[in-house]
């Protein structure tokens, strides 16, 4: 690799001995894993797990703007899992990073978009456990000078990740995975490291069990009896696959809707069917019969927002106190409301549960800046630098 390939390399690195000690302590946190009884016949059940998140996140009524009369929307608050604001990603990481530690890996290699929630989540959790992250991030430029260092990307850098810029339209199998494997080979031979490769979004048979566990949590909370439809933001297919398996093995009491924020229905059905195959269900059921993949949700494209979508994200925060990510949950909730308004017959019933996967930092990637400065925002700013020049009269005038 030529020196010109380095855009920036920091002069500092984390202490090697400290990382060794961190990993040794982290291994002591590993616990044996037993699946829920209803999932006991699945193939490929992980043997170890490490606790990273708060469990039993609450289910609350959500007065989402624009929901038509006759429908009630509730929200499963996986934005409250903790683990450095990782949302639902923490559930996958409990299995993925447990396997990495159990197999004596010392570093992580994964890939995603420039502002990937998963990449930031695995980097934060990895550092907590003594694992350094190497991130392949899709970028429209080969220079960081043209990239806004905000939101998740800023956290990646703060956490000391090594970042590799790859083409913005890179596909996982064709483009990202070969680079990941080349890097892994280089780290093994030149740095004597033992990297653990994680597929895009952590979507793989091991990570799948994070959402099989989550479905069991929903079951214990009574969601299978209390709700008719479950709304899932779908960006890689892992969460949707876990819920499909859980719903199938528990009598399909819920209608599942996968809100596709990228790609299309054939892609996601393919991903889910691969995961069904990994647990031995391929001869019994298919994704096409388990979940409705809602297309048209990605709008302008992955990571691109319309003004209307951004206004909705802002209104939801101001009126309900729930932060949505413009790339993921913001689009899913926006199009949920549109479908409730225009196609109510597409829902099994009128009590809807929205799975909030979190991704708070995605709202800080710069897209909302101009809107927050405009007259369409919901906040107010008053000048009270001078004690004798009070803004209180304008407060009264504006109500």
N, C-alpha and C positions, 0 to 999 in steps of 0.2 A: 504494500500500500504506500503510495507516494505521500510526501508531506503535504501536498496540495489538497489531499483528501480531508485533512483536519481543518475544520472551520473554527473551532475553539476547543482548546483542551485546558482545563483548570490546572493550576499549579499545585493544588492540594488533593489529597485522596484520604479516604477514611482509613483509620488505623487497622492494619491487618490483624494484629493480635486481638484488638477489640472485637472485630468481626468474628474471629474464632471463638472468643468467649461468649459472644451473643448467641451464636449458633448452638454452642454446648448447652447454654441455659434454655434456649428455645426447645431443644430436643426433650428436655425434661417436662415440657408442657404437652407433649404428644400424648394422646389418649387412644385407646382402642375404640373402633367405631362399630356399632351395630345399627343396621338400618331399621326403619319402622317395620313392624310385623307384616303389614300389607305389601311391603317391597322386598320381603325376604327371599323370594324366588328369582329375583333379578340376577343377571350375570354381572360380573365385574364390580361387585360392591367393594368400595375402598376398605382398607383395614385400619387406617389411622386418620386422626383428625386433630386440629389444633384450634382452640377457642380464640376467636378474634373479635367477635361481635356480640351485641346485645340481642337476646332472643325475645320472642313473643312481642314483637313490635305491634303497637295498637292498631285496631280498626276503628275508624271514626266516621261520622256523617260528614260529608263534604258538600258544602253549598256552592257548587261550581257554577260560575256565571253562565247563563244561557241554557241551562237544563230545562227542558219543557215540563209543564205540569204533568203529573202522572208518573214521573220517574224519580227515584231516589238514588243518589250516587254516594257511595262510601269510599274510603281510601285506606289501603293497607300501608302503614307508614314505615316502609323499609328505608326511608331516608333517615331513620333514627337508629340504625344498627350500630352507629359509632364507627370505630376503626378508621379514624382520620377522614370522616365524611365520605366513606366509600359506598354507602347505600347497600344495594343487594350484592355488589361485587364481593363484599366480605364473606358471603355465604359460599361462593365458589372457592375463594382463597383459603378457607379453612381446610379444604381437602387438597387443593393443589400444592400449597406451601407445606402442608404436613407430609405429602409424598416427597417433595423436594428435600426436606430435612431428613426424613427417614432413609433416603437413598444417598445421603451425604453430599448433596449438591451444595455449592457455595455461591451461586449466582443465578440470575434469571434472564432469559431472553424472550421477548414477546414483541407484538406489533399492534399498530392501530392508527387512528387518525391523529392529526397534530394536537388536538385537544381531547384525546381519548380519556374517558373516565376510568376505564379498566387499566390502562397503562399507569396512570397516576396512582390508582388504588393498589396495584400490585407492587409499585415502587415503594409506597409508604409502608405497607405491611411487610415487605421484604426487608426494608431497613430496620424495622423493629425487631426482626428475627435474625439479623446478621447476613442477609442476602442482598447483593448489589444487583441493580437492574440495568439491562441493556435494552433500549427501546428502538425499534424500527418504526419511525413515524412518517406517515404519508404527507408530503409537502409539495406545494406548487412551485417551490424554489429550492435551489441547492445552497442557499445562503440564509442564515438566521437573521441577517439584516432586514429581510423582507417579511419576517414573521413576527406577529404580535405576541410578545411573551406575557401572556395573561392566563388567568384561570388555571386549568390543569397543567398546561405547559410550564407555567411559572413554578408550580409545585414540583414538577418533575426535576427542574433544574435546582430548586432549593434542596431537594432530597439527594442530589448528587448523582442522578442518573447519567449514563452514557447514552447519547442520542445519535441515531443514524438516520439521515434524511433519505427517504426513498420516494419514487414517483407518486404523485397524488392519486393516480388511477391504478396503482399497484393492486393486483389480486393476490390473495393469500398463497394459494398453491403455486401459482406461476412465478410470482415476484418476491413476496415477503419471505416465504419459507426457505427458498434457496439461499437467500442472504443470511437468514437466521442460522442455517446449518453451516454455512461458510464461517460465520463468526464463531460459532461453537467450536468448530475444528481449530480455528486460530487460537482461541482462548485455551483450549486443552493443550495444544502443542507448544505455544509460546509463553503462556502465563501459568501453566500447570493448574488451571482452574477447572471446575466441574460444573458447567452451566446446565440449567434445567430449562428446556424449551416449552413454552406455553402458547398454544394456538390463539389466534385473534379472539379477544373477548373471553378467553378462558373456556371456550366452548369445546368440550371434549368429554369422554366418558367419566373421567375423575371429577371434573368441575360440575358435571350434570347433577351429582348427588347433593349439591348445595341447594338446588331448588326442589329436589325430591323431598329433602328435609323441610324446606319452606312450605311445601304443600301439606306436609303432615302438621305443621304449625297452624296453617289455615283450618285444617280439619279439627284440631283440638280447640280452636277458637269458635267453632260452630259455623264457619263460613259456608260449608257445603249445604247446610240447611237454610241459612239466612239469606242467601243471594242466588240470583238466577244466572248472572253473567259475570265473567272475570275478564278484565281488560289488561293486556300485557304489552308493554312497549317492547318491540322486537327489533333488535339491531344485529344480533349474531345468531340467535335461535336457541341458545342454551337455557335461558329462563323458560321460554315457551315449551321446550322439550321436557324439562323437569315437571312442569305443570301438566303437560299432556299425559305423561306417565302416571302421575299421581291421580289425575282425574279419571283416567281409564281404569286404574286398579281399584278405584273407590266408587264405581258405578256411574261415572259420567254425570254427576248431578249438576255440574255447571256447564254453561256454554262458554267456550274459550274464544277470545278475539285477540289475534296477534296484530298489533298496529305496526306495520312495516315502515320503519323510518329510513330504510335504504333497501336496495335490491327489489325483489318481487316475490310473489307467492311461490312460483316453482323453485326459486332458490331456497327459500325458508323450508318448504316441505322437504326438499332434498336434505338439508341440514338436520332437520328433526328426524327424518327417516333413518339417517345414518346413526343417530344416537339411539333410536329405538332398536336398531340392529345390534348396537353395542351391548345392550342389556338383555338381548334375547327375545324381543317382542316382534320381530319383523314378520313372523308368520301368523301373527294374531291380529295386527292392527296396523294402519298406516296414518301418517300425519294428516293426510287429506280428510280422513274421517274423524279426526280428533279436534281440529282447530280451524277456525276461519281466519285466514291471513287477509287482513284489510289493506288493500292497495290504495294508492293515491295519498297516503299519509306523508310520504317524504316530500311532497310539494315540489319546490324548486330543485331539490336534490339533497343528498346527505350533507348535513352541516350548514345548509343554506336556508334562510328564513324569509318569509314574506312579512311585510309590515303588519298585516293583520294577525299573524301568528305571534309576533313579538308583543303587540299590544295585548293579546290574550294572556301571555305569560306575565306581563306587568299587572294586568287587572286581577289575575288569580292571586298573586302575591299580596296586592293591596287589599283585596276583599276577603281572603281566606287565611292568609299567613303561611301558605304553602309555596315553597320555591320550586319552580319547574325548570328543567334544562331545555333551552330552545331546540337543541338537536334531537333529544329523545322524548322525555315525558311531556314537554311542552307541546310538541306536535301530536303526541298520542292523545292528550287530554283535549286539545283543540278539535281534533277530528272526531273524537268520541262525541263531543257536544254537537258537531255538525250532523253526525249520523243519527243521534237521538232526535234531532229536529227534522231531518229529511227522510230517514229510513227506519222508523221505530219498529217496523216489522222484522228487522234483522236481529232483534234481541229476543231472547227466550222469555224474559219477564221484565219487571220494572224496578228490580232492586239490583243495582250495578255496583260491583266492587272493582275499583281501579287500583292496580298494583303499582305503588309509587316506588320505583327502583332507586330513587335518590338523585345523585349527580348534581349536587348543589353548585359545585364550582364551575359547571358548564355554563351557568348564567353569568359568569364573570369573564367571558372570553371577548368582550368588547362590543358585541352586537347590540346591546341594549343602551349603550352610552348616549347616542343621539336622541333616542326616544325619551330617556330620563331627563334630558335637558329641555325637552319640548313642552309645549302647553298641554300636551295630551297625558303627561305624567300625573301621578296622584299625590305626590308629595308637595310640600310648601317650604320655602326658605324665606326667612325674614331677617332684615338688618336691624340688630339691636346693639350695635357697638356703642352707641351714645345713650346713656341712661335717660337723658331728657327727651330723646326722640323715640318714643315708644311705637311699636307696630301694632299695638292692641286694637286701635280703631279699625285697622284693615281686617283684623281677625273677626270683629263684630260684623263688619260690612260683608265679609265673605261667608259668614256663617260657620 
